[in-house]
Amino acid sequence: MAVAQSWKEKNGLLLECYSAMAVARSCQQKKITLFIGLRRWITKSTVETNETYARGNNDIRTLCRRGQFKEALHILQNENEYVNCATYTAILNVCIKNKMPSEAKLIHAHITEMGLQPDIILANTLVNMYAKGGHLMEARRALDKMPERNVVSWTVVIAAYARHGKAQEALELYHEMQHKGIQPNQFTFASVLPACASLGILQKGKEVHEDIMKNGFQSDVFVGSALVDMYIKCGSMENAGQVFDKMPERNVVSWTAMIMGYIQNGDADKATKLFHRMPERDVISWSALVTGYSRIGRFSEALELFRQMRLTGVSPVPDNFACILPACANLASLDHGKTIHNDIIKGGFEASLFVGNALVDMYAKCGSIEEALNVFEEMPHRDVVSWTAMIVGYAMHGFGKEALKLFEQMQNSGTKPDRVTFVAVLSACCHAGLLDDGLRCFNSMSSKYHITPVMEHYCCVVDLLGRAGCLDKAQEFINKMPIKPNSAVWASLLGACRMYNNVDLGEYVADRLFELDPESPAPYVVLSNIYATTGRWYGIEKVRQMMKDRMVKNKPGCSWIEVNKQVHSFVIGDKSHPQAELIYAELDRLSGQIKEAGYVQDTRFVLNAVEEEQKQQFLCHHSEKLAIAYGLINTPNGATIRVIKNLRMCGDCHSATKFIAKVIEREIIVRDANRFHHFNNGQCSCGDYW
């Protein structure tokens, strides 16, 4: 007993048990009574030890379940001899759930320090901990160190690779897993299929599909949904449809994937029919259809779908608002935009960065730069997209100096501009005629920010030089470009030729455009305008014959205006509107008023060799004038008139609108293909520089 007692003091309770057992064996033949006593003492000590171990581990796991992480960690640090693999697994899962990577790494270090050999569950948890945190190298290292690996071990890393854009690595690991004799399960397939989709390699996807069939997981709803998504992203709607039709059970993911697939392939009608077949429609499915219509340019239908979604009682989430606001922006539907903004405030989503950025963009494109600035200044957080959206807004409205000032504030805030930001700043300089500032900004891209200019930046510089009348420098700049100029670059120079009536250079540039983009009507129209303003009618006839021979169709000018959330569109000489008689009567009245105020029609913008009176008649009925007249007879006195035109506003309409704004004492805002024009009291915000 003295020996046993000595071991107890020296080595603790566990060694005490083993020592006592040894003593018992030595005494077994001498004194049976001593043996029985020691046996009882060993049993009692072992039970106490096990109870102590169990109590310590249970305490930690209970604290983990209650969310009392600090208390659990305290026990772990002070009574670590009790902790087993299950307890370490529990506390690591708390770290994973609450996104506590630093604490998780400390616990991993603690496991290593204690010399504990993780069982497969703990080892998988360690792999998952690194994978969920995006630490792919550590996750792979943990996987490779495992003496024993099961399908969960491999699947966790495959999913992490796929989730973080490492599609090739995910596929390679999938094949390595199979080579090691591990059979994939439904979770493996649902993880590796997105990797095939990211790579866009249809054959790889089909090979995985064959593995799914061999392993009997084709009926699993998650695997089926992943297959549908993979086939769509690999460009095979036929295969996607076949998988979808054979699925015994479908979830919102599979339905939504098919809807988005049809949308992306330009078949919105099939998408809508499928949407109405869904047994249940939630915010995700509604969002897919609304976003789809918006992305393919069917903005009015997107707004109507959003309205229907609200009527069904589905509450939008921030992503819904961020997707529908661009539809308002493209339609310049300020009334709808304001209504949606009110919904955002009611829902408490105004602090969302994505929603805030979309609101700034919407208000700017709807012609309300003041509201855009208000939203921008109230945003609790701003990223490069926020600053760029506001700079773009200033650029569109011709406020070049304000754009440059904001760009300076952006740099002072520590936000680094990107390529898109520089396109916005250069565009602002173009529209405001800030030649020196624009060139300085362009040069700073590479010298200060180490950003290599791309085609959009070169296009802006050509536009900047051309608008300033430096046509020779613009052409020289194009000739020295390190990349081959595209049609947009040459189109910028052709626009400058129109501004300055440079026929010779205009013909040269137009020829370059005819070579690059022979089916685009724009260069033919611009060249015709150059011929018209210089009185070269034979040139106009030549261009018309070229268009006829090449079967190029001109895009008709169209203008629209929103009144009481209803959009009304007009084309030149349009008499299809129910209020056509009132509109034309209003135009006649306005024509008389502005002529008395000093307006003189500029018939150079008529491309027909007809009598002067006919030219004047053509000009009177341009689409933007019809839209303005409609707005005047359908809005209250003093209300701002907002019109959108799909083409560049012609010089005569620009001049006429300045006079109209003066005589009616209202602000008229016109958004054409290039920019916004704010007409007020006989002046335009562009300063006649557009």
Secondary structure, DSSP 8 states (H G I E B T S, - for coil): -HHHHHHHHHHHHHHHHHHHHHHHHHHTTT-HHHHHHHHHHHHHHHHHHHHHHHHHHHHHHHHHHHT-HHHHHHHHHHSGGG--HHHHHHHHHHHHHTT-HHHHHHHHHHHHHHT----HHHHHHHHHHHHHTT-HHHHHHHHHH-SS--HHHHHHHHHHHHHTT-HHHHHHHHHHHHHTT----HHHHHHHHHHHHHHT-HHHHHHHHHHHHHHT-TT-HHHHHHHHHHHHHTT-HHHHHHHHHH-SS--HHHHHHHHHHHHHTT-HHHHHHHHHH-S---HHHHHHHHHHHHHTT-HHHHHHHHHHHHHTT----HHHHHHHHHHHHHHT-HHHHHHHHHHHHHHT-TT-HHHHHHHHHHHHHTT-HHHHHHHHHH-S---HHHHHHHHHHHHHTT-HHHHHHHHHHHHHTT----HHHHHHHHHHHHHHT-HHHHHHHHHHHHHTS-----HHHHHHHHHHHHHTT-HHHHHHHHHT-SS---HHHHHHHHHHHHHTT-HHHHHHHHHHHHHH-TT-SHHHHHHHHHHHHTT-HHHHHHHHHHHHHTT------EEEEEETTEEEEEETT---STTHHHHHHHHHHHHHHHHHTT----GGG--S---HHHHHHHHHT-HHHHHHHHHHHHS-TT--EEEEESS---HHHHHHHHHHHHHHT--EEEE-SS-EEEEETTEETTTT--
